[in-house]
Amino acid sequence: MTIETTEVRTVIEVVDPTADKINAGANSLAPRLDTLNGKVLGLLSNSKPNAEVALQAVAAEIAATYPGVEIRLYQGSIRFEKELLDRAIEESDALLGATADCGACTSWLIHDGARAEKAGVPQVTIVARGFETDTDTSAKVFGVPDLQYVVVPRVFTALTAEQAAEQTIGTADEIIRLLTTSPVGAEAAELAEGKQDTYTFTGAGPVEALQAFNEYFLDHDFGDGLPLVPPTRERVEAIIAAQSQARDELILTVPPVHGHATLEKIAVNAAMAGVLPQELPVVIAALKAIADCPPPMNLSVLMSTGAFAPVVMVNGPIVERLGINSVRSVLGPGSKNRVGIRIGRAIGLVLRNLGLWIPGRMDLDTIGTVRKNIQVFGENEAESPWEPYNVTQGFRPDEDTVTVLHSVGEWDLGSNHGGVDVRLRSLAARTPTLTQVGFMTKTLGGLTGAEDGVFYLIPPETAKRFSDAGLSKDAVKRYFLHNVRRPIADIIAPFEDFHARGLIKPEWEWLFQLSREEQRSQTIQAFLDPSTIQIAVAGHGTPKEFVFGTMTTPITRKIAALG
């Protein structure tokens, strides 16, 4: 028996929720150099403030020791463009990179350094204190567990250029040593130390045994901070038996570390959240949508120091069949939201235990957000005058789907007064504008320009009012596209430093050439691509509108049928 009660104790045996394997491997370091004299030392600058300053300063110190070394600077972005990184690897005998203030940029630079080591070029990365765990885990994930790095006391973006240079110069001797001396006795550590297939907990009674289980799992970061349901073998087997896949079938690899998610491992984490067997397909579809996010945002949204989190919307008959809330307070607590809460919690536990989406490990979020308690809700199709969201994405109305949006914030717009024209203008005026890194800067290689958008949740009463006035969903989107405008001064304010460092795309140079008065008096569209604006109908009753900021274009996937 998994749970056994005697006169003196209760025994609970639970299944391990963590990944058995990640998509990595263990590549050896590239051979170290005998000397740097006569060699090319390439500097990988990832565009973050003061990273290049630090690299140039320590390179000058290295050149003082090795006058014959040639220093070459490669100015890239967070996630170096493949062609540029390939050229840097081909032209350099050794490489040196520097991270700044971000979990995503740290991991991407480790990714790039690992590529260099696999190609036979030794490298060292300069890492800010507090990012060592992220660096170590990323090195294992990217297949070079012994990847070499040095640590400086403070993040570069918190410093002046002079301070950034000063704190880095002192690492020159250590960098030289790491590039010219092979590490002795280095061994690849496991991502999960002390891993076992099952865990057994005992107590004087059921409550005490349950408490022992929760304390251990929460202390070992297997949980989300709330009490967990024990994933006993019986409960896990009941969830597996209802599905159509084999227990050991690889369903997906879970970002950010690409841990192997078999049906059994997903079921274990779902069991801890209290998920019922018929709810698991929603969990799996949402995880697949999260994994479908294209690079570099597939890792950046989960590993950044920013407060980003997935939000999940469900469409189709499954909403009513499972009892997922689509009406009043769809993002709230309570009995009407218990199914969505269970499913969202299961998604988060899978990301945590199979993807290491754990604060301080791969999630380097500075402040955090309650949205990381992943929200799951249904679109209110029954009261909507428009086609369901999944239909706009090419699915049939009778198909069950999930849509994942990677949120960057949420705002209650609350414009419940006036006619249609007033409501539209009010919503446009209240809509927040984001930093727009996607279309304005060169800091994230691989972006398409459709990043940094908004996802409106329009209550049925508002949607009906718009529809009665002859406005389709697309017409409302087009209105927002052309009328969510901000003073140019507000749009470019976050990018003054990027402009000073030559990181603004050429087509936006004219904004910075305007006078200060022109920048204050002239406006510009906040969103330039129609795909950055999405609309769904949710909620019930009073017309109070709501909007999420999004980091990526939402991704919709079909939910597989049970059995």
Buried (B, 14 or more C-beta within 10 A) or exposed (E): EBBEBEEEEBBBBBBBBBBBBBEBEEBEBBEBBEEBEEBBBBBBBBBBBBBBBBBBBBBEBBBEEBEEBBBBEBBBBBBBBEEBBEBBBEBBBBBBBBBBBBBBBBBBBBBBBBBBBBBEBBBBBBBBEBBEEBBBBBBBBBBBBBBBBBBBEBBBBEBEBEBBBBBBBEBBEBBBBBBBEEEEEEEBEEBBEEEEEEBEBBBEEEEBBBBBBBEBBBEEBBBBEEEBBBBBBEBBBBBBEBBEBEBEEEBBBBBBBBBBBBBBBBBBBBBBBBBBBBBBBBBBBBBBBBBBBEBBBBBBBBBBBBBBBBBBBBBBEBBEEBBBBBBBBBBEEEEBBBBBBBBBBBBBBBBBBBBBBBEEBBBBBEEEBEBBBBBBBBBBBEBBBBEBBBBBBEBEEEBBBBBBBBBBBBBEBBBBEEEBEEBBBBBBEBBBBBBBBBBBBBBBBBBEBBBBBBBBBBBBBBBBBBBEEEBEBEEBBBBBBEBBBBBBBBBBEBBEEBBEBEBBEEEBEEBBEBEEEEBEEBEBBBBBBBBBBBBBBBBBEEBBBBBBBBBBBBBBBBBBEEE
